[in-house]
Amino acid sequence: MRIAINERLSNTSLEQNLRAAAVLEFTEEVFESDNFRPLEVLSPKENKLFIVNRNDCTLTVLSVGPNQNVTKETWFTDEIISIKEHFEKYRFDDNTPPKRMEITFKGGHVLEIDPSLSAKGKEEEVINQVNEDFESLIGALKYTKILK
């Protein structure tokens, strides 16, 4: 059974605050609409929610630190110079999904997205869902960059 991202963001107070910030910034639609592709990356230092808005062609990063400070950073996807996908145990007979990626923007800013940070202590089903969401996020980024 698939656990929706908004349900996965309800375990700790930091995760709940990240979810609340996303709803305040985007409304509940951020978790329900096909126009948005969210991905949570949860680590002991900081919780991040990466959100691709396919209509506005933006990538937003919401962060909540241990001190409950919220940071919102929005990048326009037309400012992307390159997307570098990193693979582990690449298979030449199957579609191997990337494990993390680096996005380089004009001006040299590099944004790294590593969903494996969320895997520590999680059930296999949740890890698989985060990986699926990561692939969807990559697809949405490429859609906004190539097809728009």
N, C-alpha and C positions, 0 to 999 in steps of 0.2 A: 504494500500500500504506500503510495507516494505521500510524503509529508510536505506540505507547501512551505515555501520560504518564510512566509509570515508566521507560520506555526513554529518553524525551527528557531525563529528569533524570539523565543519566549522563555528560555531556560534561566538566564541570569539577568540581573538588573541592567548590566551593560547592554546585553542583547535586546532587552525590552526598550531601553532608551534609544538604541539604534533604530528599532522598528518605529517607535514614536516619532523620532526625527524625520524618518522617511515619509510617514503619513502626513506630518505637518508640512513638509516641503512639497509633496507631490499628491496628496490625498491617498486613500486606500487603493486607488487605481494603479499605483505603482506595483502592487502585487497581483492585480487581477487582469490588467489589459495586455493585449499582444503588442502594444506600442512600446512597452517597457520590458527590459530584460535585466532583472536584478541578480546579483551574486553576492553572498556574504563571505567575508574572509575574517574569521574570528581567531585572534591570538591573545596570549596573556597580556601583551603590551597595549593592544588597540584592536577595536572591532571596526571593520570597514564594510560598507555596502557600496558596491559598484553598480551603477544603473545606466544602461544605454537607453536613451529615448530615441526611438527610430524615427518619429515624426520631426523632432527638433534637431536631429543629428548631433546629439550631445552625449558626452560621457560624464556622469557626475559621480564623485566619490564623497560619501558621507562617512565621517570617522567620529567615533566616541572613544575617548581615552579613559584610563582608570579614574581620573579626577572628574569625569562626567562632562568635560569640555567637548563641544561638537564643532567639527570643521566640515565645511561644504566647499568642494572644489569642482567647478564645471569646466569641461573642455569641449570645444567644438570639434567634431570629428574631421572637418576639412583642414584642421591644423595638424593632423597626423602625418608624419613623414614616413614612419615605418612601424610595422608590427612584427616582432620577432617571437615566434613560438618555439618553446623548448620541449623536446620529447625525451622520454625515457623508454628504453627497451623498444625501440622502433621496430615495427614488423612490416616487412615488405609484401606480405600477402593479405594484409587486413588494414582497415582504416584505424590508425593509431591516434588517439586524441592527445593533444599537448598537455603537459603538466603545469606549465606556467607560461606567462608571456610578458614581454617588455614592449611598451608603446612609446615611441619617440615622437615628440611634438616639435613644431617649429620653435626655434629658440633654444633647443637642446634639452628641454625637460624630458626626463624618462620616468615613466610610470610602470611599476612592476605589479603584476597581479599573480598571486600564488595561492590558489585555493587549498593546497596541501597543508597550509597553516591551520585550516579548520578541521583537519582530519584527526588531530591528536585527541584520543579518548572518545571518539565518536563511533557509532555503530556502522557497520559496513553499508547498510541501506542508505543512511544519511550521507556517507562519503560518496556513494554512487550518485545520489541526487545532486550533491554539490558539483560533482564533475559534469553531470548533464547540464546543469545551469551554467557552468563555465563554458561549455561548448556552445550553448545558446547565446551567451554573451558575446563570444567571438564571432558567431554568425551574424548577430545584429550589428556589431561594429563593422564587419566587412560589408554588410548590406548598406549601411549609411555611407560608407566610404566609396564603394564601387558603384552601386546602383542609383544613388541619389544625385 
